[in-house]
Amino acid sequence: MLPCDPLLRRRLPVSAVPDTNRVIQALQQCLPSVMRWGGAVARRMRQYNIAVEGKSSGNANTDALTLADLTVQELLIAALRDADPVLRQVRVQGEETTGDMSRFASDSPLAVAIDPIDGTKQYRDRTGNGYSLICHLHDDFNPLYSLVFAPDMGPQGTWVEVTPTRIVCGPDDPDRTARQVLDTLPDLTAPRTSPGPGIYLIGFQHRDAQRARDVDALPWRNGTLAGRTSDEMQGSIYPLMAVGEYVGSLIHSPNIYDFPVSMHIARVRGGDAVWVHNGQPVDYRSLWLDERAGMLRYPGIVACSEDPDVLQSLCHLSADWNPVRYAD
């Protein structure tokens, strides 16, 4: 871990191409505290009517937008801007349009993707506790660092942090700094010996529930897999995957701001995220700009799991499903 002191910038001059390890270390120092602050802001704002207009894809989960989304993204981007100057050498990809993004690189091989409130519809409608703040670093091929904070999962919130070699997950403790909490959470890197059968599904528009029932019929170990839509899942998928309650996901055209955390967890454990039509690993080079929703997506249907057998079953099930997100 890099020290956080006034000499940091002088000792580590900025280079033209950012060093990946230094960027990860800078994010580990910068993000935990500000994501805890953002979580507190989101919890408070949730008590009020803060829905705003702004998206018109026709999908309720995608189109939900609140002042909290805009405010938390503004806060996260400002924190990245004002932290270690190496972070200005990466691109920033925000799900929303707010924030001082012009201060960051436009052509770096590294990018930080931000979803200020993942699960906005549930957050706005106060129908569950699974919303979360998400930041992750990636290159053209893989997620490299991920941090998730779910403010209402548990008494003080729940963390997930993923590095290239380590996965941790557990409850927050405001009596200690956020970084101290993350440094002492249990190491969950090893594949779960008895993972739960849960498979998260979203993006199939009005067919989410139907597709979840299709997954329910897939045999797995001594029973079947258990498809769950966003309305059926209790909590955020990222802690649920980290602790092993869910073994994967099947998502139509997932966006690049939140889904890659699942991909990161799966790949660190030896699994993968693949396009179901050809079984090839998902990367960041073949993206689709969804102009209706104003976000970048992976085209087609993507299966993700730490278990290769689950991946194979999900791909076999959905390989012939319609890869086009919108019917019109």
SEDRENVO-971519 format. One line per 8 residues: number of its first residue (from 1); their letters; for each residue x negated, y, z of N, C-alpha, C. Coordinates in steps of 0.02 Angstrom, whole numbers. Each point is the difference from the previous one (the first is absolute). Layout:
NUM) a) X:Y:Z:X:Y:Z:X:Y:Z  ...
END
This chain:
1) mlpcdpll) -42:-60:0:42:60:0:-43:62:0  14:49:-42:-38:61:-1:16:43:60  -50:35:29:15:45:56:41:59:-25  41:27:45:41:58:-17:-28:61:36  -47:36:-31:-31:56:33:-17:54:-51  -17:60:21:-9:56:-47:-57:-10:-49  -47:-45:14:-57:-10:-45:15:-49:-56  59:-30:0:16:-52:-48:-9:23:-72
9) rrrlpvsa) 25:59:-16:-3:23:-69:-72:15:-21  -42:26:46:-68:16:-18:-42:-63:-9  13:-52:41:-40:-60:-4:17:-42:-61  63:5:-23:23:-42:-55:22:44:-59  -47:22:-41:19:44:-56:46:-36:-48  45:38:-30:48:-28:-46:-34:-18:-66  16:-58:-27:-28:-21:-64:55:4:-53  -21:-5:-64:48:7:-55:48:-59:-1
17) vpdtnrvi) -24:-60:14:42:-59:2:6:-23:73  60:0:28:5:-16:71:-20:-71:17  -34:-8:55:-19:-67:24:61:-31:34  18:-60:-21:61:-31:25:-1:-10:75  -55:-24:27:-4:-12:73:7:65:39  -31:53:-25:6:64:34:72:26:-2  34:-9:-57:69:21:-6:44:-39:49  -10:-65:4:39:-41:47:-11:24:72
25) qalqqclp) -64:12:18:-15:22:67:31:68:15  0:45:-50:31:65:9:75:-6:11  32:-45:-38:72:-11:9:14:-30:69  -42:-45:22:10:-31:66:-4:52:56  -40:52:-10:-5:53:50:57:50:-6  19:16:-61:48:54:-11:73:-21:9  19:-57:-29:71:-16:-7:37:-21:63  -29:-40:45:41:-25:56:34:55:41
33) svmrwgga) -36:51:19:31:52:41:54:37:-38  -13:18:-63:50:39:-37:60:-42:-17  -9:-65:-10:59:-42:-13:41:-9:63  -32:-1:58:39:0:63:39:65:6  -32:57:-16:36:64:2:58:-1:-49  -13:-23:-61:53:-4:-50:58:-44:22  -16:-55:35:52:-43:27:43:36:51  -32:41:42:38:38:50:46:51:-34
41) varrmrqy) -25:32:-53:41:47:-38:59:-36:-31  -12:-58:-30:54:-38:-32:52:-22:51  -21:-23:58:48:-21:52:44:58:20  -30:59:11:39:58:20:48:23:-55  -24:4:-62:41:25:-55:58:-47:-15  -8:-65:17:52:-49:-15:64:14:39  -4:40:51:59:15:40:47:50:-35  -23:28:-55:38:53:-33:18:-20:-72
49) niavegks) 44:38:-30:19:-11:-70:-52:33:-44  -47:-40:-25:-57:28:-37:-3:-27:-71  54:-30:-24:1:-26:-69:-4:58:-49  -37:-11:-55:-4:50:-53:7:-35:-67  17:38:-51:5:-26:-68:-69:2:-32  -12:-41:-51:-64:4:-34:-16:-58:-45  34:-58:9:-14:-58:-42:66:-25:-29  -3:-27:-61:62:-19:-34:-10:-62:-43
57) sgnantda) -30:-52:29:-10:-62:-38:63:-42:-4  48:13:45:60:-41:4:-4:-55:52  -57:-8:32:-9:-51:53:-2:34:67  42:-22:47:5:34:64:-64:-3:40  -35:-57:-2:-62:-5:38:-53:47:-28  -3:6:-66:-50:43:-32:16:74:8  64:17:-5:19:71:-3:5:34:68  -1:-38:54:4:30:66:-60:45:12
65) ltladltv) 12:62:21:-53:49:12:21:45:58  -48:14:44:15:42:58:-55:52:8  14:50:42:-51:49:17:-59:-33:34  11:-56:34:-55:-35:33:-50:-27:-51  24:-28:-56:-45:-23:-53:-46:57:-22  29:58:-13:-38:57:-25:-47:27:53  23:4:63:-40:28:53:-59:-45:19  14:-65:7:-53:-46:19:-53:-5:-54
73) qelliaal) 19:0:-64:-50:-2:-53:-43:63:2  31:57:11:-38:63:5:-52:-5:56  20:-28:56:-45:-8:58:-58:-47:-16  16:-57:-31:-52:-49:-15:-51:27:-50  23:33:-51:-46:27:-51:-42:56:29  28:42:43:-39:52:32:-55:-30:44  16:-54:35:-50:-33:42:-56:-28:-42  16:-32:-56:-52:-26:-45:-43:56:-28
81) rdadpvlr) 31:54:-18:-37:58:-27:-50:28:50  19:2:64:-40:34:50:-48:-47:37  -1:-63:-18:-44:-49:33:-67:-3:-36  -34:-55:4:-65:-9:-34:6:20:-73  -45:43:-25:7:24:-69:-5:-55:-53  -25:-59:18:-1:-55:-48:70:-17:-23  50:14:42:68:-18:-18:27:44:-57  -29:58:-10:21:41:-57:-25:-28:-66
89) qvrvqgee) -44:-49:3:-27:-30:-61:43:-59:-24  55:-14:34:46:-52:-22:63:33:-27  35:-37:-41:66:23:-23:52:-12:55  53:39:0:55:-10:46:63:-11:-40  36:-55:16:62:-17:-34:56:0:53  42:50:-2:54:6:48:66:-21:-30  41:-36:39:66:-18:-26:42:62:-9  -10:51:42:36:63:-8:-46:51:-34
97) ttgdmsrf) 25:61:-9:-37:51:-38:-33:51:45  8:-4:66:-26:51:44:-73:-14:18  -35:52:22:-69:-7:22:-49:34:-47  -58:16:28:-52:37:-36:-42:-47:-41  31:-35:-48:-35:-52:-38:-53:28:-48  4:63:-17:-48:29:-47:-70:3:30  -7:-9:65:-65:2:32:-40:-65:-10  32:-51:-27:-31:-65:-5:-21:-14:-72
105) asdsplav) -39:-53:-9:-25:-17:-66:57:-21:-46  -13:8:-65:50:-20:-50:-22:-62:-39  -64:-21:6:-24:-56:-40:-45:-48:40  10:-3:65:-42:-44:42:19:-74:-10  -48:-46:7:17:-71:-3:39:-24:62  3:42:52:36:-17:60:60:47:8  54:-26:30:60:40:11:32:-19:67  29:49:33:40:-12:60:73:9:-20
113) aidpidgt) 40:-52:9:72:3:-14:38:8:65  51:42:0:36:18:60:75:-11:-9  30:-36:46:73:-2:6:16:28:69  23:63:3:9:32:65:54:-33:43  54:-22:-31:53:-37:35:20:-58:-45  -27:-59:12:21:-60:-36:64:-25:33  52:-12:-40:65:-19:29:42:61:16  -1:49:-45:35:64:13:75:-10:9
121) kqyrdrtg) 31:-43:-40:73:-9:7:18:-24:70  -36:-50:25:12:-25:67:-14:54:52  -54:37:-12:-18:56:44:55:53:2  21:22:-59:51:53:-5:66:-21:30  21:-62:-14:65:-24:21:0:-27:72  -59:-3:31:-8:-25:69:28:-71:7  -17:-42:-48:27:-69:-1:-52:-52:20  -61:21:17:-50:-49:19:-64:34:23
129) ngyslich) -48:-40:21:-63:26:28:-60:-14:-45  12:-19:-63:-54:-24:-42:-36:53:-41  18:64:8:-35:51:-39:-72:7:25  -45:23:-44:-70:4:20:-37:53:-41  -56:23:26:-46:44:-35:-57:-43:-27  -18:11:-64:-49:-44:-32:-51:41:-39  -64:-17:9:-53:25:-43:-45:-59:-18  -21:-3:-63:-49:-52:-17:-48:26:-53
137) lhddfnpl) -61:-24:4:-53:17:-48:-7:-57:-50  -11:17:-63:-9:-53:-50:-47:22:-55  -28:-49:-36:-35:13:-63:45:-25:-57  -28:-17:-57:42:-22:-56:28:-70:9  -26:-38:48:18:-71:4:32:-20:67  -22:30:55:21:-24:66:13:56:49  46:-12:48:2:42:59:-64:-11:40  -27:54:29:-63:-4:36:8:16:75
145) yslvfapd) 48:41:16:14:17:70:74:19:4  35:-27:50:71:15:9:14:16:73  43:49:11:23:16:68:75:13:-2  35:-34:44:73:6:6:17:16:72  46:47:11:27:13:66:76:1:-4  32:-47:36:73:-4:2:22:29:67  23:63:2:11:35:63:53:-30:45  50:-34:-28:55:-25:40:1:-76:7
153) mgpqgtwv) -53:-34:-22:-7:-71:13:-36:-9:67  38:-16:52:-28:-4:67:7:65:37  -13:0:66:10:59:42:-39:62:-23  -61:-9:-24:-43:56:-20:-21:-3:-73  26:-48:-38:-20:-8:-69:-47:-59:-9  -12:-18:-63:-41:-58:-17:-49:19:-56  -63:-23:7:-53:13:-48:-15:-62:-42  -21:11:-62:-34:-50:-41:-59:35:-33
161) evtptriv) -60:-30:7:-59:26:-34:-34:-57:-36  -18:12:-64:-32:-52:-40:-62:30:-31  -57:-33:10:-63:17:-33:-17:-58:-47  -55:4:-36:-17:-56:-44:-11:-66:36  -11:3:66:-16:-62:37:42:-12:62  47:45:15:34:-6:65:71:26:-4  46:-36:33:70:21:7:15:3:75  27:57:22:23:6:69:72:26:-1
169) cgpddpdr) 37:-19:52:70:22:6:20:-2:73  36:50:22:23:-1:69:30:66:21  20:5:64:36:60:24:-46:59:12  28:59:-7:-37:61:16:1:10:76  -47:41:24:-5:18:70:-22:72:5  46:48:9:-18:71:-1:-46:21:57  -12:-43:50:-48:17:52:-72:-3:-25  -10:-29:-59:-66:-2:-31:3:32:-69
177) tarqvldt) -58:18:-26:0:27:-68:23:-54:-48  27:22:-57:23:-48:-50:-57:-45:-24  -59:30:-9:-58:-40:-22:-19:-52:53  2:19:63:-15:-48:53:49:-58:-1  64:15:-11:50:-52:-3:-15:-49:-57  -13:27:-58:-13:-43:-58:-62:-43:10  -50:27:33:-62:-37:11:8:-59:48  55:0:39:9:-53:49:60:-45:-16
185) lpdltapr) 31:9:-59:56:-44:-18:-27:-69:-20  42:-51:7:-23:-68:-16:-16:-9:-74  -52:-38:-13:-21:-15:-68:44:-55:-28  38:17:-53:46:-48:-31:-22:-18:-71  -65:4:-12:-25:-10:-68:12:-70:-27  -10:-50:41:6:-69:-24:71:-14:-24  7:-40:-52:68:-19:-22:39:-31:57  64:17:3:43:-26:53:8:-76:-8
193) tspgpgiy) -6:-36:54:6:-73:-4:72:-22:-9  47:37:27:71:-17:-7:40:63:-15  -9:28:-60:36:61:-16:75:-12:-7  38:53:10:72:-4:-10:16:-3:-74  62:-17:-17:19:-9:-70:23:63:-36  -3:58:34:30:60:-28:-34:25:-64  41:17:-49:-22:31:-62:41:64:-10  -34:56:-3:33:65:-9:14:13:-73
201) ligfqhrd) 63:20:-16:19:15:-69:30:70:-4  -20:36:-52:27:67:-13:-13:17:-73  38:47:-27:-13:25:-67:42:-31:-55  42:-50:18:41:-33:-50:68:34:-8  3:62:22:60:41:-5:58:-34:37  57:-7:-34:59:-29:34:-6:-76:9  -56:-29:-23:-8:-73:6:-47:-20:56  -20:46:43:-46:-18:54:25:-59:41
209) aqrardvd) 62:2:22:27:-54:42:3:-66:-39  20:4:-63:3:-61:-41:-69:-31:-7  -50:41:-13:-68:-26:-7:-27:-28:66  20:30:55:-20:-26:66:29:-70:11  63:-10:-22:30:-66:8:-34:-51:-45  -24:22:-58:-39:-45:-44:-63:-24:37  -32:45:35:-60:-17:38:17:-48:57  58:10:30:22:-45:55:-1:-74:-20
217) alpwrngt) 8:-13:-64:5:-69:-23:-68:-32:-15  -54:38:7:-66:-27:-15:-26:-42:58  -16:-63:-12:-27:-42:54:-70:24:21  -12:-5:66:-65:21:26:-12:-35:67  -54:-37:3:-18:-38:60:59:-44:20  25:8:61:54:-43:23:69:30:-10  4:54:-37:65:32:-12:-1:37:-66  23:63:2:2:42:-60:-27:68:17
225) lagrtsde) -19:37:-52:-16:70:10:63:39:17  -9:61:26:58:40:22:-5:70:-30  37:11:-55:1:65:-31:35:51:43  -28:61:4:29:53:41:-4:66:-38  57:33:-8:1:67:-30:-19:52:53  -5:62:-21:-18:53:48:54:8:53  63:-14:-17:53:5:50:-1:-60:48  -29:-56:-22:0:-60:41:-62:-7:43
233) mqgsiypl) -53:37:-16:-64:-7:35:0:46:60  -18:-27:58:-4:39:61:-72:24:11  -13:62:-17:-67:27:9:-34:13:-67  -64:16:3:-40:15:-58:-36:-63:-24  -5:-9:-65:-30:-61:-28:-74:-6:20  -35:55:10:-72:-4:10:-19:-30:68  29:22:55:-13:-36:63:27:-72:-3  56:-11:-33:28:-67:-4:-45:-47:-39
241) mavgeyvg) -32:25:-53:-49:-41:-36:-64:-9:41  -21:52:33:-63:-3:38:4:-52:55  57:-4:35:6:-48:55:24:-69:-24  21:-5:-63:18:-65:-27:74:-17:2  43:47:17:72:-14:-1:26:-5:-72  -30:39:-45:16:-4:-71:-63:-25:-36  11:-42:-51:-56:-29:-36:-12:35:-67  43:47:-19:-12:35:-63:59:42:-22
249) slihspni) -2:19:-64:52:42:-29:7:-15:-74  58:20:-27:15:-5:-71:36:65:-18  -34:42:-38:24:69:-10:0:17:-75  54:32:-21:4:24:-68:-32:69:-4  -49:6:-43:-36:63:-14:-16:38:65  -40:-30:44:-17:34:63:-40:64:-14  8:49:44:-39:62:-9:-69:-9:32  -45:46:-18:-69:-6:22:-13:31:69
257) ydfpvsmh) 51:29:31:-11:37:62:9:-43:63  39:-52:-5:12:-42:60:-16:-74:-12  25:-29:-55:-10:-71:-12:-72:-24:7  -51:38:-23:-68:-27:3:-24:-21:69  32:24:53:-20:-24:67:14:-75:6  56:-22:-26:15:-72:0:-52:-37:-41  -17:27:-59:-51:-30:-42:-66:-4:37  -17:53:37:-62:2:38:-2:-55:53
265) iarvrggd) 54:-7:39:3:-52:51:-8:-69:-32  36:-12:-55:-3:-65:-33:-70:-15:-25  -32:49:-32:-66:-13:-29:-54:-10:53  4:38:54:-50:-11:54:5:-71:27  60:-28:-1:11:-68:26:-9:-54:-54  -23:20:-58:-12:-49:-52:57:-11:-48  54:38:7:57:-4:-45:-5:51:-55  57:22:-27:-3:46:-57:68:33:-11
273) avwvhngq) 0:49:-45:61:29:-28:-7:-5:-75  49:-30:-34:-6:-15:-71:64:20:-37  -8:14:-65:58:8:-43:30:-69:-14  66:-6:10:30:-67:-3:3:-27:-71  -2:42:-51:7:-24:-69:-64:-34:-25  -58:16:32:-62:-31:-24:-46:-23:56  18:13:63:-40:-22:56:-66:37:9  -9:56:-36:-62:37:5:1:49:59
281) pvdyrslw) -58:9:33:-3:46:57:20:71:-19  38:32:44:21:69:-10:-61:46:10  -4:52:-41:-51:51:9:30:69:-13  -41:51:6:24:69:-6:-12:30:-69  -20:-41:-48:-14:26:-67:62:0:-44  49:-40:16:59:-7:-42:61:24:39  7:65:5:54:29:39:52:32:-46  59:7:27:56:29:-36:25:61:38
289) lderagml) 7:57:-34:28:59:31:76:-3:-5  33:-12:56:73:-1:3:23:72:6  19:29:-56:20:71:0:65:12:36  43:-50:4:62:8:37:-13:11:74  -47:-38:27:-15:4:71:-60:45:14  -37:19:-52:-59:41:10:-55:-35:37  -13:-63:-16:-52:-37:34:-34:-50:-47  -61:-19:19:-37:-51:-38:18:-69:26
297) rypgivac) 9:-46:-48:19:-68:17:-42:-51:-38  -2:-61:28:-25:-57:-38:58:-25:-44  -9:-8:-65:55:-23:-42:17:-73:13  64:-16:-9:21:-70:6:10:-22:72  0:-65:11:14:-30:65:-66:-26:29  -10:13:65:-63:-17:33:15:-45:60  -35:-57:4:4:-45:57:-63:9:42  8:-3:66:-57:11:45:5:-49:58
305) sedpdvlq) -55:-33:16:-2:-45:58:-72:-19:15  -12:-15:64:-65:-28:19:-3:-74:-15  57:-31:-15:5:-72:-12:5:-14:-75  -49:-32:-31:3:-13:-72:61:-40:-21  23:-46:42:60:-39:-18:62:44:-3  5:48:46:56:47:-2:-3:42:-63  -60:24:-17:-8:39:-62:25:-39:-60  -21:-62:-4:19:-42:-57:76:-9:-3
313) slchlsad) 31:-11:57:73:-9:1:37:63:-20  -23:58:24:32:63:-17:-8:16:-74  -59:-14:-27:-10:12:-72:43:-46:-42  3:-64:18:41:-47:-38:74:20:2  23:24:57:70:21:7:16:60:-44  -44:50:-1:18:65:-28:-33:16:-67  -38:-46:-28:-37:14:-61:45:23:-58  62:-25:-3:45:17:-54:51:54:18
321) wnpvryad) -6:29:60:45:55:18:-17:62:-42  48:44:-7:-8:60:-40:-54:45:29  -54:14:-38:-53:42:27:14:74:-2  57:20:-31:17:71:-8:39:22:62  -22:53:32:29:22:64:71:28:-9  9:42:-50:64:33:-8:40:-30:-58  65:-9:9:41:-32:-50:14:45:-60  -1:66:10:16:46:-56:-62:37:-23
END
